[in-house]
Amino acid sequence: MELPVFLKSGEVARLFPVISETGKEQRAASILLAVLSAVPSYADAVLGRVGQRISSRTTINTFTEVVFKNDDKASRQDRPDGLIEIERSNRKWNALIETKVGNNRLSDEQIERYLRLAKENSIDAVITISNEFAALPHHHPIAVQRALTKKVDLLHFSWASLLTEAILLHERSAISDSEQAFLLREFVRFFSHASAGVARYTSMPKEWSTAVDRIHAGGTIPKHELAQDVIGGWHQELRDLVLYMSRVIGRPVTIKLSRNEASDAERHLNEDIEKLCRHSLMEARLQIPNAASDLHIVADLRSRTLRISMRLDAPRDKKSGKARLNWLLRQLSKVADRNHVSVGLVWSSRAATSIYPLDELIDNPEVADGSRPGSEIRAFDIVLASASARWFSGRRTFIEDLELLAPGFYESIGQHLRSWQPKPPKPKHSVMEQEVEPSNSGPDPDTPKPVHEVRPLAHAGNAHSDLLEIPDYLRRGVLSNPQR
């Protein structure tokens, strides 16, 4: 295999690299890169997220121990861990790879050096991989000089996200090639072991407890100190949460972001900081494939409460509030633990949402008609809440509570919810009926009666029941050709 023209030397990424015991990061990088080059479906699942779709005409070459022609003086510690080269239709896309495992953190100084190196060698991107989390690959956990990313993309994957992609592919049986499927299973087995250095996000930043105590006591927190650290931890936990729920459900769960938030990580961060400082809230919406609605997560620091909810539009074909509520209660009949479940009745007027414990509504659904006279129920909020102040304030217990509550809500409630769909309209004017010619002689007694009686097609007129007069020329010749 020929090396890229800008490399002085490099090794093909090996599935079984010969590396010293201290080279955990180099070993992890080599195994990952080898599997990316050998299992196209996995490469497509990973690199497709950054716009590099892998097809049957794509060639993926991966290298480790790369040394650049114009960087001879660089020490071994200063070299990137690897390089990806994607070639399709005489076009190439290259990316430097830098990995960290365990508690090792990415360094802004090192990343900026690699960005300059990529620019000097016309390399398209720098990809970092560590146990730090980001909502999207373009949302990098490290802030670097913006000028360095004008011509070189800076991308990031967590090890947990790479492992999750492999698990989802395996569970969907998406790889038919037995050898590639075997490689993917071994990849999952290796990176699932504690010795690989892959870790989940298990603790909020040290500023978390201080921020919760200040807000609960009625105070505020500064935007550019406590708030920024807290929201940074919140974003990392959300990304870890969706990966965890993806593995639980077996389908990809994603964080719902607006177009502006997805394209600008800094704007997303600042908007959430503003919400925390003004309203003492942290919020997120998770999208689950084919679920009735988004999963809404709210962490209220003032009341020290976690709330998980889904909203369903009320059925518009039912007139009374009780009938609309009973439509929902039938879907909640299988909920076993109702102690912390409540239902919010969202009204069509500006009246505040009426919140009731689920048990109370089951015993007395008539409250849906008497709560807001003159206003009808527009939607329902189904809410599962946790109000353990001690757990909420703890750096680890907050995450443990959230990661129990969110998937638990979906398993016990969310998967059973179905959104209301209006029934399809019935035709006002049937095209299957045909005119019957009048006969003076009457029916022939020897002619058998048709199974379905054919009635004359009513001509449009001024009947008030007709919503629209249908001109004859729109009937597409059905009358002139009854056999059609």
C-alpha positions in Angstrom: 0.0 0.0 0.0 1.4 3.4 -1.0 1.7 6.0 1.7 0.0 9.4 1.2 2.5 11.8 -0.5 2.9 14.0 2.6 4.0 11.1 4.8 7.7 10.1 5.3 6.7 6.9 7.0 3.8 5.1 8.5 2.4 1.6 9.3 -0.8 0.1 8.1 -3.2 -0.1 11.0 -3.2 -3.6 12.5 -5.9 -5.5 14.2 -3.3 -7.1 16.5 -0.7 -4.3 17.0 2.7 -5.2 18.5 2.9 -2.3 21.0 4.4 -2.1 24.5 2.1 -2.4 27.6 2.3 1.4 28.1 0.9 2.1 24.6 -2.8 1.8 25.4 -3.8 4.7 23.3 -1.8 3.5 20.3 -3.3 0.0 20.6 -6.8 1.4 20.8 -6.3 3.6 17.8 -4.8 0.8 15.7 -7.6 -1.6 16.5 -10.3 1.0 15.7 -8.6 2.1 12.4 -8.2 -1.6 11.3 -11.9 -2.3 11.9 -12.9 0.9 10.1 -10.9 -0.2 7.0 -12.2 -3.8 7.1 -15.9 -3.3 8.0 -17.4 -0.7 5.5 -20.8 -0.8 7.2 -19.2 0.3 10.5 -17.1 2.9 8.7 -20.3 4.3 7.1 -22.1 4.4 10.5 -19.2 6.4 12.0 -17.9 8.6 9.3 -21.3 9.2 7.7 -22.0 11.4 10.7 -19.3 13.8 9.4 -20.4 13.7 5.8 -18.2 10.9 4.5 -20.6 8.2 3.2 -19.0 4.9 2.4 -20.2 3.0 -0.7 -19.0 -0.1 -2.6 -16.7 2.2 -4.7 -15.0 3.7 -1.6 -11.5 2.7 -0.5 -10.5 3.2 3.2 -6.8 3.2 4.1 -5.7 3.6 7.7 -2.2 4.2 9.1 -0.5 4.5 12.5 2.9 5.7 13.6 2.8 8.4 10.9 5.7 10.8 10.4 5.4 13.8 8.1 8.0 14.8 5.6 8.0 18.4 6.9 8.0 17.4 10.6 11.2 15.4 11.0 12.1 17.0 14.3 8.9 16.1 16.0 9.3 13.6 18.9 7.2 10.4 19.1 4.9 12.1 21.7 4.2 14.9 19.3 2.9 12.6 16.5 -0.7 11.9 15.8 -1.9 8.4 16.6 -3.1 7.7 13.1 -4.4 8.8 9.7 -7.6 7.9 7.7 -7.5 8.2 3.9 -10.8 7.8 2.1 -10.7 7.6 -1.7 -13.7 7.7 -4.1 -13.9 8.6 -7.8 -10.3 10.0 -7.8 -11.2 12.2 -4.8 -9.5 11.9 -1.4 -10.4 12.9 2.1 -7.8 12.7 4.9 -8.1 13.1 8.7 -5.5 13.0 11.4 -6.5 10.8 14.5 -5.6 11.7 18.1 -6.8 9.4 20.9 -6.9 9.5 24.7 -8.1 6.6 26.9 -9.0 6.3 30.6 -8.8 9.6 32.4 -6.4 11.2 29.9 -7.8 14.5 28.6 -7.4 16.3 25.3 -5.1 19.3 25.3 -5.9 22.5 23.5 -2.2 23.1 22.8 -1.7 19.6 21.2 -4.9 19.9 19.2 -3.9 23.3 17.8 -0.5 21.9 16.8 -2.2 19.1 14.9 -4.6 21.6 13.2 -1.5 23.6 12.0 0.1 20.3 10.8 -3.1 19.4 8.9 -3.3 22.8 7.2 0.4 22.6 6.1 -0.3 19.2 4.5 -3.7 20.0 3.0 -5.4 17.5 5.3 -9.1 17.9 5.6 -9.8 17.2 9.3 -8.5 16.4 12.7 -10.5 13.8 14.6 -10.1 13.4 18.3 -11.3 10.4 20.3 -11.5 10.3 24.1 -13.9 9.7 27.0 -15.1 13.2 26.8 -18.6 13.6 25.2 -20.0 16.0 22.6 -23.6 16.4 21.4 -22.4 16.2 17.7 -19.1 15.4 16.1 -18.7 19.1 15.2 -19.3 20.2 18.8 -15.8 19.8 20.1 -15.2 19.6 23.9 -12.0 21.7 23.5 -12.0 25.4 22.6 -9.3 26.3 20.0 -8.5 29.4 18.0 -11.2 29.8 15.4 -8.7 30.7 12.7 -7.3 27.2 12.8 -10.6 25.6 11.9 -11.4 27.7 8.8 -9.8 25.2 6.4 -9.5 22.2 8.6 -12.5 20.5 10.3 -12.1 19.7 14.0 -14.2 16.7 14.9 -14.7 14.6 18.0 -16.0 11.1 18.9 -16.3 9.6 22.4 -15.2 6.0 22.7 -18.7 5.2 24.1 -20.3 6.6 20.9 -18.0 4.4 18.7 -18.8 1.4 20.9 -22.5 2.1 20.7 -22.5 2.3 16.9 -20.9 -1.1 16.8 -23.4 -2.6 19.2 -26.4 -1.2 17.2 -25.0 -2.6 14.0 -24.6 -6.0 15.6 -28.1 -6.0 17.2 -29.7 -5.1 13.9 -27.8 -7.9 12.1 -26.9 -5.3 9.6 -23.7 -7.1 8.4 -24.2 -10.1 6.2 -20.6 -11.0 5.7 -19.7 -13.5 8.4 -16.0 -12.4 8.7 -16.9 -8.7 9.1 -19.6 -9.6 11.6 -17.0 -11.6 13.6 -14.6 -8.6 13.5 -17.3 -6.3 14.8 -18.2 -8.7 17.7 -14.5 -8.9 18.7 -14.3 -5.1 18.5 -17.3 -4.8 20.9 -15.8 -7.4 23.2 -12.5 -5.7 23.4 -13.8 -2.1 24.0 -16.4 -3.3 26.5 -13.6 -4.6 28.7 -12.4 -2.3 31.5 -8.8 -2.7 30.4 -9.5 -0.9 27.1 -10.0 2.4 29.0 -13.4 3.2 27.7 -15.5 5.0 30.4 -19.0 6.5 30.7 -19.7 9.9 32.1 -20.4 9.2 35.8 -20.0 12.4 37.7 -21.1 16.0 37.3 -18.3 18.7 37.7 -17.2 19.6 41.2 -19.1 22.9 40.8 -22.4 21.1 40.6 -23.3 20.8 44.4 -22.3 24.4 45.0 -24.6 25.6 42.1 -27.5 23.6 43.4 -27.2 24.8 47.0 -26.9 28.5 45.9 -30.0 28.3 43.6 -32.1 26.3 46.1 -31.3 28.9 48.7 -32.7 31.6 46.4 -29.4 32.9 45.1 -27.9 33.1 41.6 -24.8 31.8 40.0 -22.4 33.7 37.7 -22.7 32.9 34.0 -19.0 32.6 33.2 -17.9 30.5 36.2 -20.3 28.1 37.8 -23.0 28.1 35.1 -20.5 27.4 32.3 -19.0 24.4 34.1 -22.4 23.0 35.1 -23.9 23.3 31.6 -20.7 21.7 30.2 -21.2 18.7 32.5 -24.9 18.6 31.6 -24.2 18.4 27.9 -21.7 15.6 28.4 -24.2 13.7 30.5 -26.9 14.1 27.9 -24.7 12.7 25.2 -23.8 9.7 27.4 -27.5 9.2 28.3 -28.6 8.9 24.7 -25.8 6.4 24.0 -26.9 4.4 27.0 -30.6 4.5 26.0 -29.6 3.6 22.4 -28.0 0.4 23.8 -31.1 -0.3 26.0 -33.6 0.2 23.2 -31.6 -1.1 20.4 -32.3 1.9 18.2 -30.4 5.2 17.9 -31.6 7.8 20.4 -30.6 11.4 19.6 -30.6 14.8 21.2 -33.1 17.2 19.5 -31.4 20.4 18.5 -32.6 23.4 16.5 -30.8 24.1 13.2 -28.9 27.0 14.9 -27.9 24.9 17.9 -26.6 22.1 15.7 -24.5 24.4 13.5 -23.1 26.5 16.4 -22.0 24.7 19.5 -21.1 27.9 21.3 -24.6 29.3 20.8 -26.1 26.1 22.1 -23.9 26.4 25.2 -24.8 30.1 25.8 -28.5 29.5 25.4 -28.5 26.8 28.0 -26.4 28.9 30.3 -28.9 31.8 30.0 -31.8 29.4 30.8 -30.0 28.1 33.9 -29.2 31.6 35.2 -32.6 33.0 34.5 -35.0 30.1 35.3 -32.8 27.7 37.3 -33.6 25.0 34.7 -31.7 22.6 32.5 -33.7 21.0 29.7 -33.3 18.6 26.8 -35.5 16.7 24.3 -34.6 13.2 23.1 -35.8 11.8 19.9 -36.7 8.0 19.9 -37.5 6.4 16.6 -41.3 6.0 16.1 -42.1 7.2 19.6 -45.4 9.1 20.0 -43.4 12.3 20.9 -40.1 13.6 22.1 -38.9 12.6 25.6 -38.7 15.9 27.6 -36.2 16.1 30.4 -36.2 19.0 32.9 -33.8 19.4 35.9 -35.1 22.1 38.2 -32.3 23.3 40.5 -34.6 25.5 42.6 -36.9 22.6 43.6 -34.2 20.0 43.2 -36.5 17.9 41.0 -36.0 15.8 37.9 -39.0 15.5 35.5 -39.3 13.2 32.5 -42.4 13.7 30.3 -44.0 13.2 26.9 -46.8 15.3 25.4 -49.7 13.8 23.4 -52.3 15.9 21.4 -55.8 15.1 22.6 -58.1 13.3 20.1 -60.1 16.0 18.3 -62.9 13.5 17.3 -64.0 13.2 20.9 -66.1 16.1 22.2 -66.1 15.9 26.0 -63.0 16.3 28.2 -63.8 13.0 29.9 -63.8 11.1 26.6 -60.5 12.6 25.7 -59.0 11.8 29.0 -60.3 8.2 28.9 -58.5 7.8 25.6 -55.3 8.6 27.4 -56.0 6.6 30.5 -56.5 3.4 28.5 -52.9 3.8 27.3 -51.7 4.2 30.8 -53.5 1.2 32.2 -50.3 -0.9 32.3 -48.4 1.5 34.4 -47.5 -0.5 37.6 -45.9 2.2 39.8 -48.2 5.2 39.7 -46.8 7.0 42.8 -44.7 9.5 41.0 -46.7 9.7 37.7 -48.9 12.7 37.0 -50.9 14.0 34.0 -51.1 17.6 33.0 -54.2 18.8 31.2 -53.2 21.4 28.6 -56.1 23.7 27.8 -56.9 25.4 24.5 -57.2 28.7 26.3 -54.4 30.5 28.1 -55.4 28.8 31.4 -52.5 27.2 33.2 -52.0 23.5 32.8 -54.0 21.5 35.4 -51.8 18.8 37.0 -53.3 15.7 38.7 -51.8 12.5 40.1 -52.5 9.6 37.7 -54.4 7.6 40.4 -56.8 10.6 41.0 -57.7 10.8 37.3 -58.3 7.1 37.1 -60.7 7.3 40.0 -62.4 10.5 38.9 -62.0 11.2 35.2 -65.0 13.7 35.4 -62.6 16.4 36.6 -61.6 16.8 32.9 -65.0 18.4 32.2 -65.3 20.6 35.3 -61.8 22.0 35.7 -61.9 24.7 33.0 -65.5 25.5 31.9 -65.6 26.9 28.4 -62.1 25.5 27.5 -61.3 22.1 26.0 -58.3 19.9 26.5 -55.8 20.4 23.8 -53.0 18.0 24.9 -51.7 15.9 27.8 -48.4 15.9 29.6 -47.5 12.6 31.1 -44.9 13.2 33.8 -42.6 11.0 35.9 -40.9 13.0 38.6 -38.1 12.3 41.2 -37.9 14.7 44.1 -35.0 13.3 46.2 -33.1 16.5 47.2 -30.2 14.5 48.5 -29.8 12.5 45.3 -30.3 15.6 43.1 -27.5 17.5 44.9 -24.9 14.7 44.6 -22.5 14.8 41.7 -22.8 11.0 41.1 -26.3 10.4 42.4 -27.8 13.1 40.1 -26.5 11.1 37.1 -27.6 7.8 38.6 -31.1 9.1 39.2 -31.4 10.6 35.7 -30.1 7.4 34.0 -32.7 5.4 36.0 -35.6 7.7 35.5 -35.3 8.4 31.7 -35.0 4.8 30.4 -37.5 3.7 33.1 -40.1 6.2 31.9 -39.7 5.0 28.3 -39.9 1.3 29.3 -42.9 1.6 31.6 -44.8 4.5 29.9 -43.3 5.9 26.7 -43.3 2.7 24.6 -47.0 2.2 25.2 -48.1 5.7 24.1 -49.7 6.2 20.7 -50.4 9.6 19.2 -53.9 10.4 18.0 -54.4 10.3 14.2 -57.6 11.6 12.6 -59.6 9.1 10.6 -59.3 9.4 6.8 -62.2 11.3 5.2 -65.0 9.4 3.5 -65.8 10.4 -0.1 -68.6 12.9 -0.4 -69.3 11.8 -3.9 -68.7 8.1 -4.8 -67.1 7.3 -8.1 -68.1 3.6 -7.8 -71.8 4.3 -8.3 -73.3 4.6 -11.8 -76.5 5.9 -13.3 -79.3 3.4 -14.1 -81.4 4.1 -17.2 -85.1 4.2 -16.5 -87.2 1.5 -18.1 -90.9 1.6 -19.0 -91.3 -2.1 -19.1 -90.1 -2.7 -15.6 -87.6 -5.2 -14.4 -87.3 -8.6 -16.1 -88.5 -11.2 -13.7 -85.9 -13.7 -15.1 -83.0 -11.4 -14.5 -81.2 -12.2 -11.2 -81.0 -9.3 -8.7 -77.5 -7.8 -8.2 -75.8 -8.6 -5.0 -75.3 -4.9 -4.3 -78.1 -2.6 -5.3 -76.9 0.2 -7.6 -78.4 3.6 -6.7 -78.6 6.6 -9.1 -75.7 9.1 -8.7 -77.2 12.2 -7.1 -76.7 15.3 -9.2 -75.0 18.2 -7.3 -77.5 20.9 -6.4 -78.3 23.4 -3.7 -78.7 20.8 -0.9 -77.2 22.3 2.2 -75.5 18.9 3.0 -73.3 19.3 -0.1 -70.0 21.0 0.9 -68.9 21.3 -2.7 -70.6 21.0 -6.1 -68.6 18.6 -8.2 -68.7 19.4 -12.0 -69.4 16.5 -14.3 -66.1 17.0 -16.2 -64.1 16.2 -13.0 -65.7 12.7 -12.8 -63.0 11.4 -15.3 -65.5 9.6 -17.6 -66.9 7.2 -14.9 -70.4 7.9 -16.0 -69.8 7.4 -19.7 -67.9 4.1 -19.1 -69.5 2.2 -16.2 -67.2 -0.8 -16.7 -64.1 1.2 -16.0 
